[in-house]
Every structure is written in structure tokens, then in C-alpha cells.
């Protein structure tokens, strides 16, 4: 069976309210759920693709600053 994780995640959250995104992200982080990492990666990919160059620089600086 070949599952397209990106399409599945996008399809599952496409019509979801913002709060559902927050809950999914926060619960995945709090529970340190390894299975949630691909979904968080898809969220990050969508965010990255929709960001301007300035926003990407801010994201990169935030990541760098907090990887301690």
C-alpha cells in the first residue's frame, strides 16, 4: 500500500478551524509522539512554501536561536 502522507495530512486538516491546528501541534509536542513528526513536517512545509523570504529568515533565526 502506497500512502501519500502529504495529501493525507492536507486532506484531514483542509477544512479544520485554526484551533484544531493548534491542538494537533501542541498535543504532538507535549506527548513527544514520534508518529506525529511527519504531520508536523507537512505543516512546516506548507508554512515554509507560503512564507516570504523575510518570513523564512525569521523562521530560520528563530530555529537557530532556540536549538540550544
C-alpha positions in Angstrom: 0.0 0.0 0.0 1.4 3.4 -1.0 0.2 6.3 1.2 0.9 9.9 0.3 1.4 11.4 3.7 1.3 15.0 2.4 -2.0 14.6 0.7 -3.5 12.7 3.6 -2.5 15.4 6.2 -3.6 18.2 4.0 -6.9 16.5 3.3 -7.5 15.8 7.0 -6.9 19.4 8.0 -8.0 21.3 5.0 -11.4 22.4 6.4 -10.4 22.4 10.0 -10.6 25.5 12.3 -7.4 27.2 13.4 -7.9 25.8 16.9 -7.7 22.3 15.6 -4.3 23.0 14.1 -3.1 24.4 17.5 -4.4 21.3 19.3 -2.8 18.9 16.9 0.6 20.7 17.1 0.6 21.2 20.9 -0.6 17.7 21.7 2.1 16.2 19.3 4.8 18.2 21.0 3.6 17.6 24.6 3.2 13.9 24.0 6.5 13.7 22.2 4.7 11.4 19.7 7.2 10.2 17.1 4.3 9.2 14.8 3.3 12.9 14.6 6.6 14.1 13.2 5.7 13.5 9.6 2.4 15.5 10.1 4.3 18.4 11.7 6.8 18.2 8.9 3.9 18.7 6.4 2.7 21.7 8.4 6.2 23.1 8.3 6.4 22.5 4.6 3.2 24.3 4.0 4.3 27.2 6.2 7.7 27.4 4.5 6.2 27.4 1.0 3.7 30.2 1.9 6.4 32.4 3.5 8.1 35.4 2.0 11.9 35.5 2.1 11.8 37.8 5.1 9.5 35.4 6.9 11.8 32.5 6.0 14.7 34.4 7.5 12.7 35.0 10.7 11.8 31.3 10.9 15.5 30.3 10.4 16.7 32.8 13.0 14.0 31.5 15.5 15.1 27.9 14.9 18.8 28.8 15.3 18.2 30.8 18.4 16.2 28.0 20.1 18.2 25.0 19.2 20.2 25.1 22.4 
